[in-house]
């Protein structure tokens, strides 16, 4: 029963899946090595890309906040004046 659970989890016989993973890993590794890519370089590039995305995301959040505050400087006082004028009419 345990063997069936493991086989179902890995997608077939564990030995067969292991051999397939070894062959595919070798082929992909060979292609990447041919292109001049190595694990350290790929990892560094992934970290650099993540930092770049985070920096752009934070810049966008700051920009949205700035735009919101700029609009609020006009909208909130106008809204407040209109509410006060409307409250005067209700009396």
C-alpha positions, 0 to 999 in steps of 0.5 A: 500500500505504501508503494502505491501511495509513493508511485501515485505521488511521483507519477509512476514507479519511483525508479523509473521516475528517478531515471527520467529525472536524471536523463532530463536533468542531464539534457537540460544541464548540457543545454544550459552549460552550452549557453554559458549558464551555470547554477550560481549565475541563474540564482544570482539573476533570479535574485536580481530580477526579484529585487528589480520587481520589488523595487518597481512595485514599491515605486508604484505604491509610492506613486499611487500614494502621492497621486492619492494625496494630491487628489485628496488635497482638492477633493476632501475640502470641496466635499467638506464645503459641499457637506456643510452647505448641504447641512445648512439647507437641511435646517 
